[in-house]
């Protein structure tokens, strides 16, 4: 399998070859705060399976974790933690060129999940912004 993706502005692109180690939706507060989202999808590959093009910046988000983002547009792209996930690079799966082709296999850190997130599928759903012609 080969996947590809990019940041919002396209200044950083990436490709990963081979099978993913895992793909999960994370509910931890650190990921939520970093992404500004209620949960974040992460698809993990061995570091040597991933090729990154473009200039990135790193942010040490915890004692063990480093998050990599595009300094031009701010898109969060990668997470590394050599202690907990040695040799692994986690890729924010929403940045994939075709995220619809890669469903996550698990939810992690659900002890930190926002209480309302468990029932999100029960909310009314609209194809576009309500009141906007489709």
Backbone torsions as a table, in degrees:
resi	resn	phi	psi	omega
1	UNK	NA	140.4	171.9
2	UNK	-124.6	129.4	174.7
3	UNK	-118.2	158.1	175.7
4	UNK	-142.6	162.0	178.9
5	UNK	-169.1	-176.8	-176.9
6	UNK	-163.5	168.2	172.7
7	UNK	-78.5	177.5	-177.7
8	UNK	-61.3	-42.1	-176.5
9	UNK	-88.4	-11.1	178.7
10	UNK	87.1	2.3	180.0
11	UNK	-69.8	-26.8	177.1
12	UNK	-119.0	127.7	175.8
13	UNK	-125.6	161.9	177.6
14	UNK	-151.0	159.0	172.5
15	UNK	-137.0	145.7	173.9
16	UNK	-131.6	137.7	-179.1
17	UNK	-116.2	144.0	177.4
18	UNK	99.2	-171.0	-178.3
19	UNK	-86.0	140.7	175.9
20	UNK	-70.3	144.4	175.9
21	UNK	-70.8	-36.5	175.5
22	UNK	-169.5	165.8	174.2
23	UNK	-144.6	116.9	-175.6
24	UNK	-139.9	155.9	171.3
25	UNK	-96.4	124.1	-177.4
26	UNK	-101.6	135.9	-179.6
27	UNK	-108.7	8.5	-174.9
28	UNK	-68.3	153.3	-179.4
29	UNK	-62.9	-32.9	179.0
30	UNK	-64.0	-46.8	178.1
31	UNK	-65.0	-41.9	179.3
32	UNK	-60.3	-46.6	-178.4
33	UNK	-64.9	-42.0	-179.1
34	UNK	-62.6	-46.1	-174.1
35	UNK	-87.5	-18.0	-173.9
36	UNK	66.0	34.8	-176.7
37	UNK	-138.3	157.0	-177.6
38	UNK	-69.4	-18.1	178.6
39	UNK	-162.2	159.9	-177.9
40	UNK	-135.3	132.9	175.0
41	UNK	-86.3	136.0	179.0
42	UNK	-130.4	125.1	173.6
43	UNK	-112.8	126.1	-169.6
44	UNK	-106.4	138.9	175.9
45	UNK	-133.9	158.5	170.0
46	UNK	-63.5	141.6	-177.1
47	UNK	-52.0	-40.2	-177.1
48	UNK	-74.8	-5.2	176.4
49	UNK	-89.1	-8.4	-171.6
50	UNK	-112.1	132.8	174.9
51	UNK	-117.6	128.5	-178.0
52	UNK	-118.0	132.7	176.2
53	UNK	-119.6	137.3	-179.5
54	UNK	108.4	168.8	-178.5
55	UNK	-89.0	128.9	178.2
56	UNK	-118.2	167.9	174.1
57	UNK	-130.1	150.9	-179.7
58	UNK	-112.3	148.5	175.6
59	UNK	-133.2	123.3	177.9
60	UNK	-81.4	101.1	-172.7
61	UNK	-87.4	-12.9	177.3
62	UNK	-158.2	179.2	-179.9
63	UNK	-57.3	-34.7	-175.3
64	UNK	-111.4	-17.4	-171.5
65	UNK	-104.6	141.2	174.6
66	UNK	-125.4	130.4	178.5
67	UNK	-110.3	137.4	-177.6
68	UNK	-113.9	137.3	-176.4
69	UNK	-141.8	168.6	174.7
70	UNK	-82.9	122.2	179.9
71	UNK	-72.7	-15.4	179.8
72	UNK	-80.1	-45.9	-175.8
73	UNK	-115.0	-12.4	176.6
74	UNK	89.2	-0.2	-178.7
75	UNK	-61.1	126.9	172.5
76	UNK	-73.6	133.7	-174.6
77	UNK	-122.8	-48.8	-169.1
78	UNK	-134.0	155.7	174.8
79	UNK	-135.4	136.4	176.6
80	UNK	-132.6	141.2	175.7
81	UNK	-148.1	95.3	-173.3
82	UNK	-63.6	-22.9	-179.6
83	UNK	-81.7	-49.7	-176.5
84	UNK	-84.7	-36.3	-177.3
85	UNK	-127.2	64.9	-175.8
86	UNK	-60.7	131.6	177.6
87	UNK	76.5	4.2	-176.0
88	UNK	-105.5	140.8	167.8
89	UNK	-118.4	122.0	175.9
90	UNK	-90.3	132.0	179.8
91	UNK	-110.6	130.7	175.4
92	UNK	-63.4	112.4	-170.6
93	UNK	-69.3	-17.3	175.2
94	UNK	-70.6	-13.8	178.1
95	UNK	-89.9	-1.3	176.3
96	UNK	-63.2	148.9	175.5
97	UNK	-63.6	-31.9	179.5
98	UNK	-133.3	68.9	-178.3
99	UNK	-63.3	-24.1	179.9
100	UNK	-64.8	-18.9	-179.2
101	UNK	-85.9	-3.9	-172.3
102	UNK	-135.1	84.1	179.0
103	UNK	-73.2	139.5	176.0
104	UNK	-66.9	155.6	-179.3
105	UNK	-103.8	-5.0	-177.3
106	UNK	-163.2	164.2	168.2
107	UNK	-112.5	135.6	179.4
108	UNK	-122.1	162.0	-179.4
109	UNK	56.9	37.5	-178.7
110	UNK	-67.2	-16.5	175.4
111	UNK	-64.7	-19.9	177.7
112	UNK	-104.4	3.9	-178.9
113	UNK	-60.4	138.8	174.1
114	UNK	-59.7	136.1	-174.4
115	UNK	-54.7	-36.1	-177.2
116	UNK	-79.7	-14.2	-175.9
117	UNK	-68.1	-27.6	-179.4
118	UNK	-63.5	-28.5	-178.6
119	UNK	-105.4	18.6	-174.1
120	UNK	-61.1	-30.5	179.6
121	UNK	-68.9	-17.3	-179.8
122	UNK	-85.4	-8.2	179.9
123	UNK	-73.2	153.1	173.9
124	UNK	-56.6	143.8	-177.3
125	UNK	-122.1	135.5	-179.0
126	UNK	-123.8	138.6	-179.4
127	UNK	-65.1	-30.9	177.3
128	UNK	-138.0	-173.7	176.7
129	UNK	-62.0	129.1	-176.7
130	UNK	-53.7	132.5	178.3
131	UNK	90.5	-6.9	178.8
132	UNK	-95.1	132.1	178.7
133	UNK	-60.3	140.2	-178.9
134	UNK	-88.1	NA	NA
